[in-house]
């Protein structure tokens, strides 16, 4: 990682008043022109550094395009090594950070193609992952798995778990101690769901490492079974927190660990739930076919045991994949099936980890999918998205944290698409209020998308005020 001044933009150039003013005002035509004039950077070099096309850079330089996306602003900051404060951003991850450890993380993380689905393999993987991640805050960049490299190892989940007998120390953990770890895992999951990733991540990893240490000892069968379930739940929470912090490959590592541990414990339902989470990650990364394959594996494995909430959740994820593929009829059919399935749900009849999936969650997720469709055809889908998200908000309040913030942002976008600027501005302020109580990168990403609706040169003063609030929230 290079500090400021050791990237494409020399430190003395960053001290120029004209360049600093252009950066502060997001006048990237002037910024790129100055880089060419004073640093000798070609448009191709700037494009390569910032992850833009040369045509995009040329259009910006000649005034045919503007940079309105916070994601692009962040890429420019990181690519050119411009300190965040000059662009109205929070300090970038590379500012004043030491070099990451030189040893490749792949040396301590087993390959996803490793199909040894045993309890011992799960324990060893947990120990290696947590040993690395508790020491290193900045994981080394690695490509996210997809396609056959991700899907082939998942087939092992459908086969019975096997035991690998080996030497153990005698363990004396009792059922009460196991119950305490279960309560801790449940609390971590609730905090992560409400507050987003990052805040309690080290505590989750530390507890996961402790559970792995207990499982290296020879515990009683009942304690071993409960510890494997705790390991699976903690690993899933660690995955969700990593993903919520933008660490997608790290999230995959922990999802795979969670799946292995649930398999070792014989918990098919929780394994199906993990596969549903992995499918959702693939959907956010626009890999709907991969998501569909995961959902089908989950449905096959838990067909005989899944309750109505779990089945409905998987149907909604399947519908989401069809929506991403442009198959609207299939999306609507699966969504209707999920509503029908959920009518059979009885409070308290399923595991605590799936109780969150209720009518409000279904409507919020469905509203998000209609909103995606509305971006291409507002007249056909914006009203439906508005109705679904409004219904979700009516049923779940601010205590749901991240879900509430995402609903608020989605509602504001619906009003922008419908041309109701007064309502859009009002909802934007409420969305920013909700987002500021959260540490989720997903919430920030959605807030950045909402920002783009406020950048018109002819925007009214109220829209400009909303834009400024979004900028402040994303820079904080």
C-alpha positions as CSV (number, residue, x, y, z in Angstrom):
1,X,0.0,0.0,0.0
2,X,1.4,3.4,-1.0
3,X,1.0,6.5,1.2
4,X,-0.1,9.8,-0.3
5,X,2.5,11.2,-2.7
6,X,3.9,7.8,-3.6
7,X,1.1,7.0,-6.0
8,X,0.5,8.5,-9.5
9,X,0.1,12.0,-8.0
10,X,3.3,13.5,-6.5
11,X,3.1,15.0,-3.0
12,X,4.2,18.4,-4.2
13,X,1.4,18.5,-6.7
14,X,-1.2,17.7,-4.0
15,X,0.0,21.0,-2.3
16,X,-1.0,23.2,-5.2
17,X,-4.0,25.4,-4.3
18,X,-5.6,25.1,-7.7
19,X,-5.6,21.3,-7.6
20,X,-6.8,21.1,-4.0
21,X,-9.7,23.5,-4.9
22,X,-10.6,21.3,-7.9
23,X,-10.5,18.2,-5.8
24,X,-12.7,19.8,-3.1
25,X,-15.2,20.9,-5.7
26,X,-15.2,17.5,-7.5
27,X,-14.2,19.4,-10.7
28,X,-12.5,16.3,-12.2
29,X,-12.1,17.9,-15.6
30,X,-9.7,20.4,-14.0
31,X,-8.1,17.6,-11.9
32,X,-7.4,15.4,-14.8
33,X,-6.2,18.3,-16.9
34,X,-3.8,19.4,-14.1
35,X,-2.4,15.8,-13.8
36,X,-1.6,15.8,-17.5
37,X,0.0,19.2,-17.4
38,X,2.0,19.0,-14.2
39,X,2.5,15.3,-13.6
40,X,2.7,14.1,-17.2
41,X,-0.1,11.6,-16.7
42,X,-1.9,10.5,-19.9
43,X,-5.7,10.0,-19.9
44,X,-5.0,6.2,-20.4
45,X,-2.7,6.2,-17.3
46,X,-5.4,8.0,-15.3
47,X,-8.1,5.6,-16.5
48,X,-6.0,2.6,-15.6
49,X,-5.3,3.9,-12.1
50,X,-8.9,4.8,-11.4
51,X,-10.6,1.8,-13.0
52,X,-12.3,4.0,-15.7
53,X,-12.3,3.6,-19.4
54,X,-10.2,6.0,-21.4
55,X,-13.3,7.2,-23.1
56,X,-14.9,8.1,-19.8
57,X,-11.8,10.1,-18.7
58,X,-11.9,11.9,-22.1
59,X,-15.6,12.7,-21.7
60,X,-14.9,14.1,-18.2
61,X,-12.0,16.2,-19.4
62,X,-14.0,17.7,-22.3
63,X,-17.1,18.4,-20.2
64,X,-19.3,15.7,-21.8
65,X,-19.6,13.7,-18.5
66,X,-19.6,14.4,-14.8
67,X,-18.6,12.3,-11.8
68,X,-21.7,12.0,-9.6
69,X,-21.2,8.6,-8.1
70,X,-19.5,8.3,-4.7
71,X,-18.2,4.9,-5.8
72,X,-16.3,6.5,-8.7
73,X,-15.0,9.3,-6.4
74,X,-13.7,6.7,-4.0
75,X,-12.0,4.8,-6.9
76,X,-10.3,8.1,-8.0
77,X,-9.1,8.7,-4.5
78,X,-7.7,5.2,-4.1
79,X,-6.3,5.0,-7.7
80,X,-4.5,8.4,-7.6
81,X,-3.7,8.2,-3.8
82,X,-5.5,11.4,-3.0
83,X,-6.2,11.7,0.8
84,X,-9.9,11.3,1.5
85,X,-10.4,14.7,3.2
86,X,-9.5,16.5,-0.1
87,X,-12.5,14.8,-1.8
88,X,-15.0,15.0,1.2
89,X,-14.4,11.3,2.0
90,X,-13.5,9.5,5.2
91,X,-9.8,8.6,5.5
92,X,-9.0,5.9,3.0
93,X,-7.9,2.5,4.2
94,X,-4.3,3.0,2.9
95,X,-3.8,6.3,4.7
96,X,-1.2,6.0,7.4
97,X,-1.4,2.2,7.3
98,X,1.6,-0.1,7.5
99,X,2.3,-2.6,4.8
100,X,0.3,-5.8,5.1
101,X,2.0,-9.0,6.1
102,X,4.0,-10.4,3.2
103,X,2.8,-14.0,3.6
104,X,-0.1,-14.8,1.3
105,X,-3.3,-15.5,3.1
106,X,-3.8,-18.4,0.8
107,X,-1.0,-20.1,2.6
108,X,-3.1,-20.4,5.8
109,X,-6.6,-20.7,4.2
110,X,-7.5,-24.1,2.7
111,X,-8.7,-24.2,-0.9
112,X,-12.4,-24.0,-1.5
113,X,-11.9,-27.1,-3.6
114,X,-10.9,-29.1,-0.5
115,X,-13.8,-31.5,-0.1
116,X,-12.8,-33.1,3.2
117,X,-16.2,-32.5,4.9
118,X,-15.2,-33.7,8.4
119,X,-15.6,-32.1,11.8
120,X,-11.8,-32.1,12.1
121,X,-11.4,-30.2,8.8
122,X,-13.9,-27.6,10.1
123,X,-12.0,-27.1,13.3
124,X,-8.7,-26.8,11.6
125,X,-10.1,-24.2,9.1
126,X,-11.6,-22.2,11.9
127,X,-8.3,-22.1,13.7
128,X,-6.3,-21.0,10.6
129,X,-8.8,-18.3,9.5
130,X,-9.1,-16.7,13.0
131,X,-5.4,-16.9,13.7
132,X,-4.8,-14.8,10.5
133,X,-7.7,-12.4,10.8
134,X,-7.3,-11.5,14.5
135,X,-3.8,-10.2,13.7
136,X,-4.4,-8.6,10.3
137,X,-7.0,-5.9,9.9
138,X,-6.5,-5.5,6.2
139,X,-6.9,-8.9,4.3
140,X,-4.8,-9.3,1.2
141,X,-6.9,-8.7,-1.9
142,X,-8.0,-12.0,-3.5
143,X,-10.5,-12.6,-6.2
144,X,-14.1,-13.6,-5.2
145,X,-14.9,-17.2,-6.0
146,X,-17.6,-17.8,-8.6
147,X,-18.8,-20.4,-11.1
148,X,-17.4,-24.0,-10.8
149,X,-14.6,-22.9,-8.4
150,X,-17.3,-22.0,-5.8
151,X,-20.1,-24.4,-6.7
152,X,-18.2,-27.7,-7.0
153,X,-17.1,-27.8,-3.4
154,X,-20.7,-27.2,-2.2
155,X,-21.7,-30.7,-3.6
156,X,-20.0,-32.2,-0.5
157,X,-22.7,-30.7,1.7
158,X,-25.2,-33.2,0.3
159,X,-23.1,-36.2,1.4
160,X,-23.1,-37.6,5.0
161,X,-20.4,-36.2,7.3
162,X,-17.4,-38.5,8.0
163,X,-15.3,-38.7,11.1
164,X,-11.5,-38.6,11.2
165,X,-10.5,-40.1,14.6
166,X,-7.3,-38.7,15.9
167,X,-5.5,-37.9,19.2
168,X,-7.4,-35.5,21.5
169,X,-6.9,-34.0,24.9
170,X,-9.6,-34.7,27.4
171,X,-12.1,-31.8,27.5
172,X,-14.4,-31.1,30.3
173,X,-16.7,-28.5,28.9
174,X,-20.2,-28.9,30.3
175,X,-23.6,-28.3,28.8
176,X,-24.0,-25.0,30.7
177,X,-20.7,-23.7,29.3
178,X,-21.9,-24.7,25.8
179,X,-25.2,-22.9,26.5
180,X,-23.3,-19.7,27.4
181,X,-21.5,-19.9,24.0
182,X,-24.8,-20.4,22.3
183,X,-26.2,-17.2,23.9
184,X,-23.1,-15.3,22.9
185,X,-23.4,-16.5,19.3
186,X,-27.1,-15.4,19.3
187,X,-26.2,-11.9,20.7
188,X,-23.4,-11.4,18.1
189,X,-25.9,-12.2,15.3
190,X,-28.4,-9.7,16.6
191,X,-25.8,-7.0,16.9
192,X,-24.5,-7.6,13.4
193,X,-28.0,-7.6,11.9
194,X,-28.9,-4.4,13.7
195,X,-25.6,-2.4,13.5
196,X,-23.8,-3.7,10.4
197,X,-20.4,-5.2,10.0
198,X,-17.2,-4.3,11.8
199,X,-18.2,-3.2,15.3
200,X,-18.0,-6.6,17.0
201,X,-16.1,-8.5,14.4
202,X,-13.0,-9.1,16.5
203,X,-15.2,-10.3,19.4
204,X,-16.9,-12.8,17.0
205,X,-13.6,-14.1,15.7
206,X,-12.2,-14.4,19.2
207,X,-15.2,-16.5,20.3
208,X,-15.0,-18.6,17.2
209,X,-11.3,-19.3,17.9
210,X,-12.2,-20.3,21.5
211,X,-14.9,-22.7,20.2
212,X,-12.4,-24.3,17.8
213,X,-10.0,-24.8,20.7
214,X,-12.7,-26.6,22.8
215,X,-13.5,-28.8,19.8
216,X,-9.8,-29.9,19.5
217,X,-10.4,-31.6,22.9
218,X,-12.4,-34.7,23.4
219,X,-15.7,-33.4,24.6
220,X,-18.8,-35.4,25.2
221,X,-21.0,-36.1,22.1
222,X,-23.7,-33.8,23.2
223,X,-21.3,-30.9,23.9
224,X,-19.4,-31.6,20.6
225,X,-22.7,-31.4,18.6
226,X,-23.7,-28.1,20.3
227,X,-20.2,-26.6,19.8
228,X,-20.3,-27.4,16.1
229,X,-23.6,-25.6,15.8
230,X,-22.2,-22.6,17.7
231,X,-19.1,-22.6,15.3
232,X,-21.4,-22.6,12.3
233,X,-23.5,-19.7,13.7
234,X,-20.4,-17.7,14.6
235,X,-18.8,-18.3,11.2
236,X,-22.0,-17.2,9.5
237,X,-22.0,-14.0,11.6
238,X,-18.4,-13.4,10.8
239,X,-19.2,-13.9,7.1
240,X,-22.0,-11.4,7.2
241,X,-19.9,-8.8,9.0
242,X,-17.0,-9.2,6.5
243,X,-19.4,-8.8,3.6
244,X,-21.0,-5.8,5.2
245,X,-17.5,-4.3,5.5
246,X,-16.8,-4.9,1.8
247,X,-14.5,-7.9,2.4
248,X,-16.3,-10.2,-0.1
249,X,-13.7,-13.0,-0.4
250,X,-13.2,-13.1,3.4
251,X,-17.0,-13.4,3.7
252,X,-16.9,-16.4,1.4
253,X,-14.2,-18.1,3.5
254,X,-16.4,-17.8,6.6
255,X,-19.6,-18.8,4.7
256,X,-17.8,-22.0,3.6
257,X,-16.6,-22.6,7.2
258,X,-20.1,-22.2,8.5
259,X,-21.4,-24.6,5.9
260,X,-18.8,-27.2,6.8
261,X,-19.5,-26.9,10.5
262,X,-23.3,-27.2,10.1
263,X,-22.7,-30.2,7.9
264,X,-20.5,-31.8,10.6
265,X,-23.3,-31.1,13.2
266,X,-25.9,-32.6,10.8
267,X,-27.9,-29.4,10.8
268,X,-29.3,-29.4,7.3
269,X,-31.7,-26.5,7.9
270,X,-29.0,-24.1,9.1
271,X,-26.8,-25.2,6.2
272,X,-29.6,-24.3,3.8
273,X,-29.8,-20.9,5.5
274,X,-26.1,-20.4,5.0
275,X,-26.4,-21.3,1.3
276,X,-29.2,-18.7,1.1
277,X,-26.8,-16.1,2.5
278,X,-24.1,-17.1,0.0
279,X,-26.7,-16.8,-2.8
280,X,-27.6,-13.3,-1.7
281,X,-24.0,-12.3,-1.8
282,X,-23.8,-13.6,-5.4
283,X,-26.9,-11.7,-6.3
284,X,-25.4,-8.4,-5.0
285,X,-22.4,-9.2,-7.2
286,X,-24.7,-9.8,-10.2
287,X,-24.1,-13.6,-10.4
288,X,-27.7,-14.8,-10.6
289,X,-26.9,-18.1,-12.1
290,X,-24.5,-19.0,-9.3
291,X,-27.2,-17.9,-6.8
292,X,-29.8,-20.2,-8.4
293,X,-27.4,-23.2,-8.2
294,X,-26.8,-22.5,-4.5
295,X,-30.6,-22.2,-3.8
296,X,-31.2,-25.5,-5.6
297,X,-28.6,-27.3,-3.5
298,X,-30.1,-25.8,-0.4
299,X,-33.6,-26.9,-1.3
300,X,-32.5,-30.4,-2.2
301,X,-30.6,-30.8,1.1
302,X,-33.3,-29.5,3.4
303,X,-36.4,-30.6,1.5
304,X,-37.5,-33.0,4.2
305,X,-36.8,-30.7,7.2
306,X,-37.2,-27.1,6.3
307,X,-40.0,-25.2,7.9
308,X,-42.2,-22.6,6.2
309,X,-40.0,-19.6,7.0
310,X,-36.9,-21.2,5.6
311,X,-38.7,-22.4,2.5
312,X,-40.1,-19.0,1.9
313,X,-36.7,-17.3,2.3
314,X,-35.2,-19.6,-0.3
315,X,-38.1,-19.0,-2.6
316,X,-37.6,-15.2,-2.3
317,X,-33.9,-15.6,-3.1
318,X,-34.8,-17.7,-6.1
319,X,-37.3,-15.1,-7.2
320,X,-34.6,-12.4,-6.8
321,X,-32.3,-14.4,-9.1
322,X,-35.0,-14.6,-11.8
323,X,-35.6,-10.8,-11.5
324,X,-31.9,-10.2,-12.0
325,X,-32.1,-12.4,-15.1
326,X,-35.0,-10.4,-16.5
327,X,-37.5,-13.2,-16.0
328,X,-40.3,-11.2,-14.5
329,X,-43.0,-13.9,-14.8
330,X,-40.8,-16.4,-12.9
331,X,-40.0,-13.6,-10.3
332,X,-43.7,-12.9,-9.7
333,X,-44.6,-16.6,-9.5
334,X,-41.9,-17.4,-6.9
335,X,-42.8,-14.3,-4.9
336,X,-46.5,-15.4,-4.8
337,X,-45.4,-18.8,-3.7
338,X,-43.3,-17.3,-0.9
339,X,-46.3,-15.4,0.4
340,X,-48.4,-18.6,0.4
341,X,-45.6,-20.6,2.1
342,X,-45.2,-17.9,4.8
343,X,-48.9,-18.2,5.8
344,X,-48.1,-21.6,7.3
345,X,-45.4,-20.1,9.7
346,X,-46.2,-20.3,13.4
347,X,-44.3,-18.0,15.8
348,X,-41.8,-20.0,17.8
349,X,-42.0,-23.2,15.8
350,X,-38.7,-22.7,13.9
351,X,-35.1,-22.0,15.0
352,X,-34.4,-18.5,16.3
353,X,-32.1,-17.7,13.3
354,X,-34.9,-17.8,10.8
355,X,-37.6,-16.0,12.9
356,X,-36.5,-12.7,11.3
357,X,-38.0,-13.8,8.0
358,X,-41.6,-12.6,8.4
359,X,-44.1,-10.7,6.2
360,X,-42.1,-7.4,6.7
361,X,-38.8,-9.0,5.6
362,X,-40.5,-10.6,2.6
363,X,-42.2,-7.3,1.5
364,X,-39.0,-5.3,2.0
365,X,-37.0,-7.8,-0.1
366,X,-39.7,-7.9,-2.8
367,X,-39.9,-4.1,-2.8
368,X,-36.2,-3.9,-3.4
369,X,-36.6,-6.2,-6.4
370,X,-39.4,-4.2,-7.9
371,X,-37.3,-1.1,-7.4
372,X,-34.5,-2.7,-9.5
373,X,-37.1,-3.3,-12.2
374,X,-38.4,0.3,-11.8
375,X,-35.0,1.7,-12.7
376,X,-35.5,0.4,-16.2
377,X,-39.3,1.0,-16.4
378,X,-40.6,3.4,-13.7
379,X,-44.1,3.5,-15.0
380,X,-44.5,-0.3,-14.7
381,X,-42.9,-1.0,-11.4
382,X,-42.2,2.1,-9.2
383,X,-45.7,2.2,-7.7
384,X,-45.5,-1.5,-6.8
385,X,-42.0,-1.0,-5.2
386,X,-43.4,2.0,-3.2
387,X,-46.3,-0.1,-2.0
388,X,-44.1,-3.1,-0.9
389,X,-41.5,-1.0,0.9
390,X,-44.1,1.2,2.6
391,X,-45.8,-2.0,3.9
392,X,-42.4,-3.3,5.2
393,X,-41.7,0.0,7.0
394,X,-45.2,-0.2,8.6
395,X,-44.4,-3.6,10.1
396,X,-40.8,-3.1,11.2
397,X,-39.3,-0.1,12.9
398,X,-35.9,1.5,13.5
399,X,-35.0,-1.3,15.9
400,X,-34.2,-3.5,12.8
401,X,-31.3,-1.2,12.1
402,X,-29.8,-2.1,8.6
403,X,-33.2,-3.3,7.2
404,X,-34.9,-0.1,8.3
405,X,-32.2,2.1,6.7
406,X,-32.3,0.2,3.5
407,X,-36.1,0.5,3.4
408,X,-35.9,4.3,3.9
409,X,-33.3,4.6,1.1
410,X,-35.5,2.5,-1.2
411,X,-38.6,4.6,-0.4
412,X,-36.7,7.8,-1.2
413,X,-35.6,6.4,-4.6
414,X,-39.1,5.3,-5.4
415,X,-40.3,8.9,-5.0
416,X,-37.5,10.2,-7.2
417,X,-38.4,7.7,-9.9
418,X,-42.1,8.8,-9.6
419,X,-41.1,12.5,-9.9
420,X,-42.4,13.4,-6.4
421,X,-39.5,15.6,-5.3
422,X,-41.1,16.9,-2.2
423,X,-41.7,13.4,-0.8
424,X,-38.3,12.2,-2.2
425,X,-36.4,14.9,-0.2
426,X,-38.4,14.2,3.0
427,X,-37.6,10.5,2.7
428,X,-33.9,11.2,1.9
429,X,-33.5,13.1,5.2
430,X,-35.1,10.2,7.0
431,X,-32.9,7.8,5.1
432,X,-29.7,9.7,6.2
433,X,-30.9,9.7,9.8
434,X,-31.4,5.9,9.7
435,X,-28.0,5.4,7.9
436,X,-26.0,7.4,10.4
437,X,-27.0,4.9,13.1
438,X,-25.5,2.0,11.1
439,X,-22.0,0.9,10.1
440,X,-23.0,-1.1,7.0
441,X,-21.1,-0.7,3.7
442,X,-24.3,-2.0,2.0
443,X,-26.2,0.9,3.5
444,X,-23.5,3.4,2.4
445,X,-23.5,1.9,-1.1
446,X,-27.2,2.4,-1.4
447,X,-27.0,5.9,0.0
448,X,-24.3,6.6,-2.7
449,X,-26.8,5.4,-5.4
450,X,-29.4,7.7,-3.9
451,X,-26.9,10.6,-4.2
452,X,-27.0,10.4,-8.0
453,X,-30.7,11.5,-8.0
454,X,-29.7,14.8,-6.4
455,X,-26.9,15.9,-8.8
456,X,-28.9,17.7,-11.5
457,X,-27.5,21.2,-12.3
458,X,-31.1,22.5,-12.1
459,X,-31.8,20.9,-8.7
460,X,-33.9,23.0,-6.3
461,X,-32.4,24.2,-3.0
462,X,-34.2,21.5,-1.1
463,X,-32.7,18.8,-3.3
464,X,-29.3,20.4,-2.9
465,X,-29.7,20.4,0.9
466,X,-30.5,16.6,0.7
467,X,-27.5,16.1,-1.5
468,X,-25.3,17.8,1.1
469,X,-26.6,15.7,3.9
470,X,-25.8,12.5,1.9
471,X,-22.3,13.8,1.2
472,X,-21.7,14.5,4.9
473,X,-23.1,11.1,5.8
474,X,-20.8,9.3,3.4
475,X,-17.8,11.4,4.3
476,X,-18.2,10.7,8.0
